[in-house]
């Protein structure tokens, strides 16, 4: 029978529970993600779990958001990588509750895009990471402006961003800015 690791995701500054933190278990300090694990993201109480683990020692990672740039991207406990994470050791058919994992909560960036005359630009794409689209056109963190030129990007990890705005389909003949 598989083991379970459970814990509480909390706001690093306020100590309040965070919903939406999704855990993953990795084997030791250098192993791969455990295949077959069943993760339950944190609910309103901040409680999360990873079930179906073989007996062993694991580095626990929590992230919030979607795509390749999850916000709240942390290794338990205050580790900067899997190699430095405190390992959690479990035996078969047991549940191990670990201490709270502190996460910088995700943030959003909001604004309004206008043309040189102050009129809203609908359909402009805002990329918070300052990148123009590649051939695939994919952008996991991007937002598209509405009819009023407004957008909200997020959730994002707390940090410094230099967004780039470029014309989306039908948004007009505007150069990236």
HELIX and SHEET records of a PDB file:
HELIX    1   1 UNK A   82  UNK A   84  5                                   3    
SHEET    1   A 4 UNK A  38  UNK A  40  0                                        
SHEET    2   A 4 UNK A  47  UNK A  53 -1                                        
SHEET    3   A 4 UNK A   3  UNK A  11 -1                                        
SHEET    4   A 4 UNK A  95  UNK A  97  1                                        
SHEET    1   B 4 UNK A  38  UNK A  40  0                                        
SHEET    2   B 4 UNK A  47  UNK A  53 -1                                        
SHEET    3   B 4 UNK A   3  UNK A  11 -1                                        
SHEET    4   B 4 UNK A 101  UNK A 103  1                                        
SHEET    1   C 3 UNK A  22  UNK A  27  0                                        
SHEET    2   C 3 UNK A  56  UNK A  64 -1                                        
SHEET    3   C 3 UNK A  71  UNK A  75 -1                                        
SHEET    1   D 3 UNK A  22  UNK A  27  0                                        
SHEET    2   D 3 UNK A  56  UNK A  64 -1                                        
SHEET    3   D 3 UNK A  88  UNK A  90 -1                                        
SHEET    1   E 2 UNK A 107  UNK A 112  0                                        
SHEET    2   E 2 UNK A 150  UNK A 156 -1                                        
SHEET    1   F 3 UNK A 143  UNK A 144  0                                        
SHEET    2   F 3 UNK A 124  UNK A 127 -1                                        
SHEET    3   F 3 UNK A 164  UNK A 167 -1                                        
END                                                                             
